[in-house]
Every structure is written in structure tokens, then in C-alpha cells.
Amino acid sequence: MAKQSFGFTSYFNTNSETSGSWKDIGGSGVTHNTNWSNVDFSNVPVGNIYQFEFTSNTAHDPCLDDIDTLYVSVVECTCEGGIFLIFLICV
């Protein structure tokens, strides 16, 4: 069985601000732990693109917190040995 969960925080690059909050923009129904380091897509329909927003919380006036959107496409792929779920990540 393919991986059906992963951590959103692992997709930050080394220079990114990691302090902030995630939001499920479209109400996908994924399950996740408090800091979104384990997001489970096993209970959402295959073939959809899901949007999640990260807002940093470290800006100081006059700057604003950064907001970035993570797009996740859950795709069913038939490969040798069975059916696997593949996550296409775009930021």
C-alpha cells in the first residue's frame, strides 16, 4: 500500500518561516495532528485537488505575515503490484 499521509511541515525549505498555522481552505476532510506534521488523505476522494493555506505568525510592524497555499492532488495510479495513491505537491 502506498503512503497515504505525510507532514506538511516537511515541505518548507531551509530558509522558510515554520512558525504559523495551517488551514484546510476547502474543507477537504483530511485528518491531521495539531501541527500538521501528519496529514492523512486516506479518507478523501481520489481525483480532486485540495488547497491548504499556511500563515506565518512572526511578522513585526510594518510587515505582514506571509501566506502561502499548498495544492495537493490525490491521484489513483495503477502500477505493477496494485493500486497506489500518489500525491502531487505544488506550492
C-alpha positions as CSV (number, residue, x, y, z in Angstrom):
1,M,0.0,0.0,0.0
2,A,1.3,3.4,-0.9
3,K,1.8,6.2,1.6
4,Q,-1.5,8.0,2.4
5,S,-0.2,10.5,4.9
6,F,2.7,12.9,5.1
7,G,3.8,16.0,7.0
8,F,3.1,19.4,5.6
9,T,6.0,20.9,7.6
10,S,8.5,18.7,5.7
11,Y,7.9,20.8,2.5
12,F,9.3,24.0,4.0
13,N,12.7,24.9,2.5
14,T,15.5,25.6,5.0
15,N,15.0,29.4,4.8
16,S,11.3,29.3,5.3
17,E,9.4,30.6,8.4
18,T,7.9,27.5,10.0
19,S,6.0,29.2,12.9
20,G,2.4,29.7,12.0
21,S,-0.9,27.9,11.3
22,W,-2.4,25.7,8.6
23,K,-6.0,25.9,7.3
24,D,-7.9,23.5,5.1
25,I,-9.3,26.1,2.6
26,G,-11.9,23.8,1.0
27,G,-12.9,21.7,4.0
28,S,-11.4,18.5,2.4
29,G,-11.9,16.4,5.4
30,V,-8.3,15.2,5.8
31,T,-7.4,14.3,9.3
32,H,-4.2,15.8,10.9
33,N,-2.5,16.2,14.1
34,T,-2.1,19.6,15.9
35,N,0.9,20.9,14.0
36,W,0.0,19.3,10.6
37,S,3.2,17.2,10.6
38,N,1.0,14.1,9.9
39,V,-1.8,14.7,7.4
40,D,-3.9,11.7,6.4
41,F,-5.6,11.6,2.9
42,S,-6.9,8.1,3.1
43,N,-10.5,9.4,3.7
44,V,-10.8,11.9,0.8
45,P,-11.9,11.2,-2.7
46,V,-9.3,10.5,-5.3
47,G,-9.1,12.8,-8.3
48,N,-9.5,16.1,-6.5
49,I,-7.1,18.9,-5.8
50,Y,-7.1,20.1,-2.2
51,Q,-5.9,23.5,-1.1
52,F,-4.3,24.3,2.3
53,E,-3.1,27.7,3.4
54,F,-0.2,28.4,5.7
55,T,0.0,31.8,7.5
56,S,3.2,32.7,9.4
57,N,2.9,34.4,12.8
58,T,6.2,36.2,13.2
59,A,5.9,39.4,11.3
60,H,6.7,42.7,13.0
61,D,5.1,46.0,12.1
62,P,5.0,47.3,9.5
63,C,5.5,43.9,7.8
64,L,2.7,41.4,7.3
65,D,2.7,37.7,8.0
66,D,3.4,35.5,4.9
67,I,0.5,33.5,3.4
68,D,1.3,30.5,1.1
69,T,-1.0,28.0,-0.5
70,L,-0.2,24.3,-0.8
71,Y,-2.1,22.4,-3.5
72,V,-2.4,18.6,-3.2
73,S,-3.7,16.4,-6.0
74,V,-4.7,12.9,-4.9
75,V,-4.3,10.6,-7.8
76,E,-5.0,6.8,-8.1
77,C,-2.4,5.2,-10.2
78,T,-2.4,1.6,-11.3
79,C,1.1,0.2,-11.1
80,E,2.6,-3.3,-11.0
81,G,1.6,-4.9,-7.8
82,G,-1.6,-3.0,-7.2
83,I,-3.2,0.4,-6.9
84,F,-1.2,3.3,-5.3
85,L,-2.1,6.8,-4.2
86,I,0.3,9.4,-5.4
87,F,0.4,12.9,-4.0
88,L,1.4,15.7,-6.4
89,I,2.6,18.7,-4.4
90,C,2.6,22.2,-5.8
91,V,3.5,25.3,-3.8
